[in-house]
Amino acid sequence: MTKFTTALALVLATATGSAALAATDGQIAEIETFANVDTSGLSNAEIASLLNVIHSGGSVSENRALVQNLVGKYQ
């Protein structure tokens, strides 16, 4: 649970710093394929935070669960 909380804090902290970049179609497809989620309606900052989770050093299953959880909170 501590890893989850730490990862969530890092994701939320970095989300605002990446807001200036527009998400590409490839990045959106990567998120949707990785976690089987719908990213329509998410902001660029939210997309960036999800990409940070996907590319973090955590396990695939933990990262997938965190991405799914965050998408649910973002929508």
Secondary structure, 3 states (H helix, E strand, C coil): CHHHHHHHHHHHHHHHHHCCCCCCHHHHHHHHHHHCCCCCCCCHHHHHHHHHHHCCCCCHHHHHHHHHHHHHHHC
